[in-house]
Amino acid sequence: MNREELNWLLQTIKDSTTAERFVAAQYDRGRISLEVMAAVAQEWGWINCAANQFFTTLICDSNQLASSELPIAIALGAAA
């Protein structure tokens, strides 16, 4: 599920707490990535990335891993 699909679904949920739980459940089930979860949470005002240096660093690091190191690590692990 991508960010646009998730935002579309969230528009049907009236309660903010329920929407947050829905997003967390989708992440737990592997239906959305950490990047999508973080982007949606920021868009909906559930978090403020600028106020939380740890979260900002985590997202930046995860974006770099997703694009380079993680596939290499998985491939190396499968080869071992």
N, C-alpha and C positions, 0 to 999 in steps of 0.2 A: 504494500500500500504506500503510495507516495503522499507528499505533503498536501497537495491539492485535494486528493480523495479524503484524507483525514479531516481537513478543514471543512469540507462539504458535509461529512457526517456529523462533525461537532456542531454545526449550525442547527441541527435537529434536537440537540440536547439543551434543555433550558437551564439546568442547575450546573453551576461552575464546578462544584465538588464531584458531581457525577461525570462531567466531561474529563476532569483530571484523572479520575479512576479509570475511565475508558481508555485514555491514552496510555496510562501505565500498564493496563492489562494487555493492550496491543503490543507494547514493547516486550512485556514478559513472555508473550506467546511467540515472539520472533516475527511478528507481522510488520513491524516498523523498526527502523534503525535508530540508534542513539541520536544521530544527526536530525532525523525527522522529528523525533520526540522533542528534542531541544528547540528546534525551530518553531514548532507549533506552540510549545510552552511559552516561548518568548513572544510570539505573535499574539497570543491570547492574554498576555500579561500575568502569567502565573509565576514567572521568574524574571529577574532583572540581571542579565548576564554581566552588565557593566559593574554592578555592585558586588559581584561575587567572582573574585579573581580565580579561585580554584575551578569553578565551573567553566569560565572562559578558557583557561588552560586545558581543561579536560576536552572540551569540544575541539579546540585547535589541534591537540594531539591526536584525537580520534579521527579527525579529517585527514591528517597526514598518514596515519596508519592504514586507513581504509584505502587510500590511493596508492600506497607503495609497500610498506613493510609487512602488513598483515597477509596479503596473498603469498608473499615470499615465505613467511614463517609457516603458513599452512602447507605450502608445497614441500618445504623442507621436512616438516613433521610427517607428511604422508610418505615421503621417500625413505624415512628412517625405519 
